[in-house]
Amino acid sequence: MSLSPSSRPLRVVLCPWLAFGHMLPYLELAERLASRGHRVSYVSTPRNLARLPPLRRHAGSIDLVPLPLPRVEGLPAGAESTNDVPGDRLQPLWEAFDGLAAPFAEFLRAACAAGGGNRPDWVLADTFHHWAPAAAREHGVPCAVLMPTAALIAALACGARDHAELAAASIYEHPIAVCRGGEPPAGMPRYEWDRNAPLLSGQGGASGMSMGRRLSLTLERCTIAAMRSCPEWELGAFPLAAALLGKPLVPLGLLPPSPDGGRAAGTHRDDATARWLDAQPPKSVVYVALGSEVPLRVELVHELAHGLELAGTRFLWALRKPRGVADADVLPAGFQERTGGRGLVTMGWVPQIAILAHDAVGAFLTHCGRNSLTEGLLYGHPLIMLPITGDQGPNARFMAGRKVGMQVARNEDDGSFDRHGIENAIRAVMVEEDTRRIFVANALKMQEFVADEDLQERYIDEFVQKLRSYITDGN
């Protein structure tokens, strides 16, 4: 006798976008689904799959499915992720990504035809995979879209005139309801709008399709939306995003890194950065990491360096080297000699979770990507916020609103910053007792639910129940 849909294991196809900021948390989701007895097909390209960390547990329930990335003109050999391509030259990667539509459709066709209980119950498609729900619909498989942060959706919607207007204009019909007269939504600085609006709404986007159009098509073709977020994390933004999407929105929780395995805090104890931290006093070090995909211009790297020097605190800087700059010119002349007694700069890979878990770290200077925010607050660190692109600006504003840290002052028109803005933010978070006390207390409040394993696991359980609720014996 076959099991009922309410009790049998689910078979889920998971398709993350070609960026490690997406692939890693959704690998975490795959492992959490597998830990509940479900079967996951995790779909990406061969080189991306090879670069993932080893599966920690339940590896037998997760199939890594390689789809060959088509070769297109202008895409460097071996480039399969956003980490392999400069941020201003992503067009060929988008074109190759759209070429995955045919192999994905063939994979799904074969999976649905295989029989023996191998037919997928759900496809979970990342934001830009407009071709994945189209293929799923052809085979009668429901699809959920993995949405960007509620902070970004809410920020874009702030330009609409009233709530009735928002309710009438869902995101998938008007992905940025918002661009009235080319003006940024309330609270969004001009430089952030100027960077994001062309990507979201421009007609000359990747493969002739804007990111906003990709998002809206994916959402329109899906049954439900899921988001790596929860109301506790984004407060009023989450219900606003739910109202805007026009589809049921299910929180996944934050998918914080698990405390065991290759990504754990206790590993990499022999790493040079960990050994350097061992020699520093407790809570004395600012950890500086602005992500691996959008390096700062060299002149801004210099301003950040001068700001660290002026602030006078200890620091560990995981620096992404700007492209085309000689090693000798990346940092200001004499900087490392002047700060060598209290600072360490590394341009290689660092074990970020192990660093954030170290007792010597007292604050996190971050670009406010979702992974970094989750990891920093998992260990209760107050934040010095320097967002660069995408959803990082809205994320930073939400965190600033919760008083878990301070944003670095920026030029409203071009987003530049100077050494004094860096110095002032670091000193407010690390040195000045009155403000540091507030930021630390609020970061610890955030830590309470980020590190609440029962809460995070409950969101996964509720997500699974939502998936089950759409499945019938005929599926």
C-alpha positions as CSV (number, residue, x, y, z in Angstrom):
1,M,0.0,0.0,0.0
2,S,1.4,3.4,-1.0
3,L,1.8,6.1,1.6
4,S,-0.6,9.0,1.7
5,P,0.6,12.5,0.6
6,S,0.4,13.5,4.3
7,S,3.0,10.9,5.4
8,R,5.2,9.8,2.5
9,P,8.6,11.5,1.9
10,L,8.5,14.3,-0.6
11,R,10.7,14.6,-3.7
12,V,11.8,18.1,-4.2
13,V,13.9,19.7,-7.0
14,L,15.9,22.7,-5.8
15,C,17.3,25.2,-8.3
16,P,19.5,28.0,-6.8
17,W,20.7,31.0,-8.8
18,L,24.4,30.8,-10.0
19,A,25.8,32.7,-7.0
20,F,27.3,31.2,-3.9
21,G,25.3,33.6,-1.7
22,H,22.3,31.6,-3.0
23,M,23.8,28.2,-3.5
24,L,25.1,27.8,0.1
25,P,21.9,28.7,2.0
26,Y,19.8,26.5,-0.3
27,L,22.3,23.7,0.2
28,E,21.5,24.2,3.9
29,L,17.8,24.0,3.0
30,A,18.4,20.8,1.1
31,E,20.1,19.2,4.1
32,R,17.3,20.2,6.4
33,L,14.7,18.7,4.1
34,A,16.8,15.6,3.8
35,S,17.1,15.3,7.6
36,R,13.3,15.0,7.7
37,G,13.4,12.0,5.3
38,H,12.7,13.9,2.0
39,R,14.6,13.4,-1.2
40,V,16.2,16.5,-2.8
41,S,17.6,16.9,-6.3
42,Y,19.9,19.9,-6.1
43,V,20.4,21.3,-9.6
44,S,23.3,23.5,-10.7
45,T,26.2,23.4,-13.1
46,P,29.1,20.9,-12.8
47,R,31.8,23.4,-11.6
48,N,29.5,25.0,-9.1
49,L,28.5,21.6,-7.6
50,A,32.2,20.7,-7.4
51,R,32.9,23.8,-5.4
52,L,30.2,23.3,-2.8
53,P,31.3,22.2,0.7
54,P,30.9,18.5,1.3
55,L,27.4,17.4,2.4
56,R,27.5,16.9,6.2
57,R,24.8,14.4,6.7
58,H,22.0,12.6,4.8
59,A,24.1,12.7,1.7
60,G,22.2,9.7,0.4
61,S,19.0,11.7,0.2
62,I,20.5,14.6,-1.8
63,D,21.2,14.1,-5.5
64,L,23.6,16.7,-6.9
65,V,22.3,17.1,-10.5
66,P,24.8,18.8,-13.0
67,L,23.4,20.6,-15.9
68,P,26.0,21.7,-18.4
69,L,26.2,25.5,-18.8
70,P,26.1,26.5,-22.5
71,R,29.1,28.2,-23.8
72,V,28.4,31.7,-25.0
73,E,30.6,34.4,-26.5
74,G,32.2,36.6,-23.9
75,L,31.9,34.1,-21.0
76,P,35.4,33.1,-19.7
77,A,36.2,29.4,-19.9
78,G,35.2,27.7,-16.7
79,A,33.0,30.6,-15.5
80,E,29.8,29.3,-14.0
81,S,29.0,31.6,-11.2
82,T,28.8,35.3,-10.4
83,N,32.0,34.9,-8.5
84,D,33.8,34.1,-11.7
85,V,32.7,37.2,-13.7
86,P,33.2,40.9,-12.9
87,G,29.9,42.5,-11.7
88,D,29.8,44.8,-14.7
89,R,30.2,41.9,-17.2
90,L,27.5,39.5,-16.2
91,Q,25.6,39.7,-19.5
92,P,27.2,36.5,-21.0
93,L,26.5,34.6,-17.7
94,W,22.8,35.6,-17.9
95,E,22.7,34.4,-21.5
96,A,24.3,31.1,-20.6
97,F,21.9,30.8,-17.6
98,D,18.9,31.1,-19.9
99,G,20.4,28.3,-22.0
100,L,19.9,26.0,-19.0
101,A,16.2,26.0,-19.8
102,A,16.4,23.1,-22.3
103,P,18.5,20.8,-20.2
104,F,16.4,21.5,-17.1
105,A,13.2,20.7,-19.0
106,E,14.8,17.4,-20.2
107,F,15.9,16.6,-16.6
108,L,12.4,17.2,-15.3
109,R,10.7,15.3,-18.1
110,A,12.9,12.3,-17.4
111,A,12.3,12.5,-13.6
112,C,8.5,12.7,-14.2
113,A,8.6,9.7,-16.5
114,A,10.9,7.5,-14.4
115,G,8.1,6.1,-12.2
116,G,8.9,4.1,-9.1
117,G,8.0,7.0,-6.8
118,N,10.7,9.2,-8.4
119,R,8.3,11.8,-9.8
120,P,9.1,15.2,-8.2
121,D,6.4,16.6,-5.9
122,W,7.7,20.2,-6.1
123,V,10.2,22.4,-7.9
124,L,11.8,25.2,-5.7
125,A,13.1,27.8,-8.2
126,D,15.2,30.8,-7.3
127,T,14.1,34.3,-8.2
128,F,15.3,34.5,-11.8
129,H,14.4,31.0,-13.0
130,H,11.4,31.9,-15.1
131,W,11.9,28.8,-17.3
132,A,11.8,26.4,-14.3
133,P,8.2,26.9,-13.3
134,A,7.2,26.9,-17.0
135,A,8.7,23.4,-17.3
136,A,7.2,22.3,-14.1
137,R,3.7,23.5,-15.2
138,E,4.1,21.4,-18.4
139,H,4.5,18.3,-16.3
140,G,1.9,19.2,-13.6
141,V,4.5,19.7,-10.9
142,P,3.8,22.7,-8.6
143,C,6.6,25.2,-8.2
144,A,7.6,27.6,-5.4
145,V,9.7,30.6,-6.1
146,L,12.5,31.5,-3.6
147,M,12.0,35.2,-3.2
148,P,14.5,38.0,-2.4
149,T,14.4,39.6,1.0
150,A,11.2,41.3,2.3
151,A,13.4,44.4,3.0
152,L,14.0,44.8,-0.7
153,I,10.4,44.2,-1.8
154,A,9.2,46.6,0.9
155,A,11.7,49.2,-0.1
156,L,10.8,49.2,-3.7
157,A,7.1,49.4,-2.8
158,C,7.5,52.5,-0.7
159,G,7.2,54.7,-3.7
160,A,3.5,53.8,-4.2
161,R,1.0,56.3,-3.0
162,D,-1.1,54.3,-0.6
163,H,-1.9,50.8,0.6
164,A,-4.9,50.4,-1.7
165,E,-2.6,51.1,-4.7
166,L,-0.1,48.5,-3.4
167,A,-2.9,45.9,-3.1
168,A,-4.1,46.6,-6.6
169,A,-0.6,46.4,-8.2
170,S,1.0,43.1,-7.2
171,I,4.7,42.6,-7.7
172,Y,4.4,40.0,-10.5
173,E,2.3,42.4,-12.6
174,H,4.5,45.5,-11.7
175,P,7.8,44.2,-10.3
176,I,8.8,47.7,-9.1
177,A,5.4,49.5,-8.8
178,V,7.4,52.2,-7.7
179,C,9.5,54.0,-10.4
180,R,7.4,57.1,-10.6
181,G,9.3,59.6,-12.6
182,G,12.5,57.8,-12.0
183,E,12.6,58.9,-8.4
184,P,13.8,56.6,-5.6
185,P,11.3,55.2,-3.1
186,A,11.1,57.0,0.2
187,G,14.2,56.3,2.3
188,M,16.3,54.9,-0.5
189,P,19.3,57.0,-1.3
190,R,19.7,58.2,-4.9
191,Y,22.9,56.2,-5.6
192,E,21.2,53.0,-4.6
193,W,18.3,53.6,-6.8
194,D,20.5,54.6,-9.7
195,R,22.3,51.3,-9.4
196,N,19.3,49.0,-8.9
197,A,16.5,50.5,-11.0
198,P,18.1,49.8,-14.4
199,L,18.7,46.1,-13.4
200,L,15.1,45.7,-12.2
201,S,13.3,47.6,-14.9
202,G,15.6,48.2,-17.8
203,Q,14.6,46.9,-21.2
204,G,18.1,46.2,-22.2
205,G,18.7,43.7,-19.5
206,A,20.3,40.3,-19.5
207,S,19.3,38.3,-22.6
208,G,16.9,41.1,-23.4
209,M,15.0,40.7,-20.1
210,S,15.3,42.8,-17.0
211,M,15.8,41.2,-13.6
212,G,12.4,42.7,-12.6
213,R,10.8,40.9,-15.5
214,R,12.5,37.7,-14.6
215,L,11.2,38.0,-11.0
216,S,7.7,38.8,-12.1
217,L,7.5,35.9,-14.7
218,T,8.8,33.4,-12.1
219,L,6.4,34.5,-9.5
220,E,3.4,34.6,-11.9
221,R,4.1,30.9,-12.9
222,C,4.5,29.6,-9.4
223,T,2.0,28.3,-6.9
224,I,3.5,29.8,-3.8
225,A,6.4,32.0,-2.8
226,A,9.0,31.1,-0.1
227,M,11.4,33.5,1.5
228,R,14.6,33.0,3.6
229,S,13.2,35.2,6.2
230,C,10.6,35.4,9.0
231,P,8.5,38.1,10.7
232,E,10.8,38.2,13.7
233,W,13.7,39.1,11.4
234,E,12.1,41.8,9.2
235,L,9.2,42.9,11.4
236,G,6.8,45.0,9.3
237,A,8.5,44.3,6.0
238,F,7.5,40.7,5.9
239,P,3.7,41.2,6.1
240,L,4.1,44.1,3.6
241,A,5.9,41.8,1.2
242,A,3.3,39.1,1.6
243,A,0.6,41.6,0.7
244,L,2.4,42.7,-2.4
245,L,3.3,39.4,-3.9
246,G,-0.2,38.2,-4.8
247,K,0.8,34.6,-3.8
248,P,0.9,32.8,-0.5
249,L,4.3,33.7,1.2
250,V,5.8,31.1,3.4
251,P,8.8,31.9,5.7
252,L,11.7,29.5,5.6
253,G,13.4,30.9,8.6
254,L,16.9,32.2,8.3
255,L,18.7,28.9,7.5
256,P,21.6,29.7,9.8
257,P,24.6,27.5,9.4
258,S,24.5,24.3,11.4
259,P,26.8,24.0,14.3
260,D,28.5,20.9,13.0
261,G,30.4,19.8,9.9
262,G,32.8,21.6,7.5
263,R,31.1,25.0,7.9
264,A,31.2,24.9,11.7
265,A,32.6,27.5,14.0
266,G,35.0,25.0,15.7
267,T,36.8,24.0,12.5
268,H,39.8,25.7,10.9
269,R,41.4,26.3,14.3
270,D,44.8,26.0,12.6
271,D,44.0,28.7,10.1
272,A,46.4,31.7,10.2
273,T,43.5,34.1,10.9
274,A,42.3,32.0,13.8
275,R,45.8,31.8,15.3
276,W,46.1,35.6,15.0
277,L,42.7,36.1,16.8
278,D,43.9,33.8,19.6
279,A,46.5,36.4,20.5
280,Q,43.9,39.3,20.8
281,P,41.9,40.3,23.8
282,P,38.2,39.4,24.0
283,K,35.8,41.5,22.0
284,S,38.6,43.8,20.8
285,V,38.6,43.1,17.0
286,V,36.5,44.5,14.2
287,Y,36.1,41.8,11.5
288,V,35.9,43.5,8.1
289,A,34.4,41.5,5.2
290,L,32.5,43.0,2.3
291,G,31.7,39.9,0.3
292,S,33.5,38.2,-2.5
293,E,31.6,39.3,-5.6
294,V,31.6,43.2,-5.8
295,P,35.0,44.5,-4.8
296,L,35.4,48.2,-3.9
297,R,37.2,50.5,-6.2
298,V,40.8,50.9,-5.1
299,E,40.3,54.5,-4.0
300,L,37.5,53.4,-1.6
301,V,39.7,50.5,-0.4
302,H,42.2,53.2,0.6
303,E,39.5,55.3,2.4
304,L,38.4,52.2,4.3
305,A,42.0,51.5,5.2
306,H,42.6,55.0,6.5
307,G,39.4,54.8,8.4
308,L,40.5,51.7,10.2
309,E,43.8,53.3,11.0
310,L,42.1,56.4,12.4
311,A,39.7,54.4,14.5
312,G,42.6,52.9,16.3
313,T,40.9,49.5,17.0
314,R,42.2,46.1,16.3
315,F,40.9,44.7,13.0
316,L,41.0,41.6,10.8
317,W,40.2,42.5,7.2
318,A,39.2,39.9,4.6
319,L,39.9,42.0,1.6
320,R,38.7,41.2,-1.9
321,K,41.4,42.6,-4.2
322,P,40.1,45.1,-6.8
323,R,40.6,43.7,-10.4
324,G,43.5,45.1,-12.4
325,V,45.3,46.6,-9.4
326,A,48.9,45.5,-8.5
327,D,49.3,43.9,-5.1
328,A,51.6,46.8,-4.0
329,D,48.9,49.4,-4.8
330,V,45.9,47.7,-3.1
331,L,46.5,49.4,0.3
332,P,47.9,52.9,1.1
333,A,51.6,53.1,1.3
334,G,52.9,52.2,4.7
335,F,49.5,51.1,6.0
336,Q,50.4,47.6,7.0
337,E,53.6,48.8,8.7
338,R,51.7,51.4,10.7
339,T,48.9,49.0,11.8
340,G,50.8,45.8,11.9
341,G,50.7,45.6,15.7
342,R,46.9,45.6,15.8
343,G,45.6,44.6,12.4
344,L,45.8,41.8,9.9
345,V,44.8,42.0,6.2
346,T,44.3,38.8,4.2
347,M,43.4,38.6,0.5
348,G,42.8,34.9,0.5
349,W,39.9,32.7,1.6
350,V,39.0,33.0,5.3
351,P,36.8,30.7,7.5
352,Q,34.2,33.4,8.2
353,I,32.0,31.4,10.6
354,A,35.0,30.4,12.7
355,I,36.1,34.0,12.8
356,L,32.7,35.3,13.8
357,A,32.5,32.6,16.5
358,H,35.9,33.7,18.0
359,D,35.8,35.4,21.4
360,A,38.2,38.1,20.1
361,V,35.7,39.5,17.6
362,G,33.7,42.5,19.0
363,A,32.0,43.9,15.9
364,F,31.4,43.0,12.2
365,L,32.0,45.6,9.4
366,T,29.8,44.0,6.7
367,H,28.1,44.7,3.3
368,C,24.9,43.4,4.8
369,G,24.4,40.5,2.4
370,R,21.8,38.1,3.9
371,N,24.3,35.3,4.6
372,S,26.7,37.7,6.4
373,L,24.0,39.3,8.4
374,T,22.7,36.0,9.6
375,E,26.1,34.7,10.5
376,G,27.1,37.9,12.3
377,L,24.0,38.1,14.4
378,L,24.1,34.3,15.0
379,Y,27.1,35.2,17.3
380,G,25.6,38.4,18.6
381,H,27.9,40.9,17.0
382,P,26.9,44.6,16.5
383,L,27.3,45.8,13.0
384,I,29.1,48.5,11.1
385,M,27.2,48.6,7.8
386,L,28.6,49.4,4.4
387,P,26.1,48.1,1.8
388,I,27.2,47.9,-1.8
389,T,24.5,46.5,-4.1
390,G,21.2,44.6,-4.5
391,D,19.3,44.0,-1.3
392,Q,22.1,45.1,0.9
393,G,20.9,48.7,1.3
394,P,17.4,47.8,2.4
395,N,18.9,45.1,4.7
396,A,21.2,47.7,6.3
397,R,18.4,50.2,6.8
398,F,16.3,47.5,8.6
399,M,19.2,46.6,10.8
400,A,19.9,50.2,11.6
401,G,16.2,50.7,12.5
402,R,16.6,47.9,15.0
403,K,19.7,49.6,16.4
404,V,22.0,46.7,16.0
405,G,24.7,48.9,14.6
406,M,25.5,52.0,12.5
407,Q,25.7,52.6,8.8
408,V,28.8,54.4,7.4
409,A,27.9,57.9,6.1
410,R,27.7,58.0,2.3
411,N,27.5,60.6,-0.4
412,E,23.8,60.6,-1.4
413,D,24.6,61.0,-5.1
414,D,27.3,58.5,-5.8
415,G,27.5,56.3,-2.7
416,S,31.1,57.1,-2.0
417,F,32.4,57.3,1.6
418,D,35.5,58.7,3.3
419,R,37.9,57.7,6.1
420,H,36.1,59.9,8.6
421,G,32.8,58.2,8.0
422,I,34.5,54.8,8.5
423,E,36.2,56.1,11.7
424,N,33.0,57.5,13.2
425,A,31.0,54.3,12.6
426,I,33.7,52.1,14.0
427,R,34.1,54.2,17.1
428,A,30.4,54.4,17.7
429,V,30.1,50.6,17.6
430,M,33.4,49.6,19.2
431,V,34.7,52.5,21.4
432,E,32.1,54.9,22.6
433,E,30.5,53.2,25.6
434,D,27.1,54.8,25.4
435,T,26.4,53.8,21.8
436,R,28.2,50.5,22.0
437,R,26.1,49.4,24.9
438,I,22.9,49.9,22.9
439,F,24.2,48.2,19.8
440,V,25.5,45.2,21.7
441,A,22.2,44.8,23.6
442,N,20.1,44.9,20.5
443,A,22.5,42.5,18.6
444,L,22.1,40.1,21.4
445,K,18.3,40.4,21.2
446,M,18.6,39.5,17.5
447,Q,20.8,36.6,18.3
448,E,18.1,35.1,20.5
449,F,15.9,34.2,17.6
450,V,18.6,33.7,14.9
451,A,20.2,31.1,17.2
452,D,16.9,29.6,18.3
453,E,17.2,26.2,16.7
454,D,13.6,25.2,17.7
455,L,12.2,28.3,16.0
456,Q,14.3,27.9,12.8
457,E,13.4,24.2,12.6
458,R,9.7,24.9,13.1
459,Y,9.7,27.2,10.1
460,I,11.1,24.3,8.0
461,D,8.4,22.0,9.3
462,E,5.7,24.5,8.5
463,F,7.1,24.9,5.0
464,V,7.0,21.2,4.5
465,Q,3.4,21.1,5.7
466,K,2.5,23.9,3.2
467,L,4.1,21.8,0.4
468,R,2.1,18.8,1.5
469,S,-1.1,20.7,1.5
470,Y,-1.0,21.1,-2.3
471,I,-0.3,17.4,-3.0
472,T,-3.0,14.9,-3.8
473,D,-2.9,11.2,-4.3
474,G,-2.9,11.8,-8.0
475,N,0.4,13.7,-7.9
